[in-house]
């Protein structure tokens, strides 16, 4: 689990301008791992594991915000994309992914939404 977390964190630290899809994939792994009963706490204290997850969730949320801004800038530069249903769906999914990460960071530590982002389909 530690090696996977290092790989995810390393990917989240890539430059958004050159690697937005890789960053999104890493953030999606954080979303999946943050779901109930999936984050392993074996061989470590529960608090340390929770702190590690919280740190990754925060990093993923910030980087996904930057990814969204990049694609919004792309939309402004290419107005024709506004009529592209797949681009709209993609942006909707990115927004949902950010919302899921932000809900995980809330003070109330409420549970993550159970619905998948719209482009995740049956994978959820």
N, C-alpha and C positions, 0 to 999 in steps of 0.2 A: 504494500500500500504506500509506503514512504517513497519508493522509486516512482510510482505512478504520480504521486502528488508533485514530486520534483519535475517530472516531465510536463504535467499540466501547468505548473507555475512557470516553467521556462517558456512554454508556448504562449502563455498569457502575457509574458513580458516582451514578446516580439513587437516590432514596429507595426502599428495599425495600418499605415499607408501601404505597406508592401505585403502584409500577411493577414488581411481581415478574416478570411475564411478559416484559416488555421486557429486564429484567436477565438472565433465563434465556436469552432468544434471543441476547443478546450473548455470554454465557458459552458457548453452543453454537457460536457462530462461532469463539471462541478454541479450543474443542476441535477443530473442523474444521481450523483453520489450523495447529494444533500437530501435526497428523499428519505423518508422514514425507514429505518432499519437497514439502510445500505452502507452507511459510513462505519467502517471497521474501527473498533476501539480496543481490539485485543493487543496485549503486550504494552499498552500505554494507558496512562490514566485517562479517564473519561474527559476530564477538564482539558487536558493537553490536546486530545483529539478534537474536542469541540473548538478550541482556540485555533487549531490548524484549519479546520473547516471554515470557521468564520473569516479567517484571513484570506483564504482562497475565494470565498464567496464575495468578499469586498473587492478584491482585485478583479475578479471576473465581471462584477457589476460595472466597475469603472471602465474597464476595457471594452465592454459591450456598448457602453454609452459612446465611447469614441468610435467604435465600428458603426454605430447608427448614424453619428454625425458624418462620417465619411460617405456613407451611402445616401444620406440626405443631400450632401454637397454634389454627389454624382447625379442625383435626380434634378437638381437645379441646373446643372451643366447640360443635361440631356432631357429636356422637357417631354420628349416623346415617351419616356419611360412611365409617365403618369398614366398612360393608357394601357400599359403592359400588365395584365392580370397576375402574371407570375412575379413581377417585381413588387406589386402591391402586397401579394401574399407573403413574399420574403420579408418586406418591411414590417408587416403585421406580426410575423413570427419573431423577428428581432425585438420588437416592442414587448411582446409577451414574455420572451426570455429575460429581458431586463426586469420586467415586473415581478417575475418569479424570484429572481436573485434579490431584488429589493425587499420583497416580502420576507425573505429569509433573514435579512439584516435588521428588520424592524425591532423596536424595543420589546414588543410583546412576544417576540420569537414565535409568532403564529406559524402554524403548519403551512407548508408549501401548497399552493393551489394544486388540486388533483388533476385538472385538465391539462393536456399537453399543449405546447405551442402548435399553431395551426398547420405548420409544415412537417410536424413530427409523425403524423399519421399513427399507424399501428405500432410503431417502434416504442411508444410510451408504455 
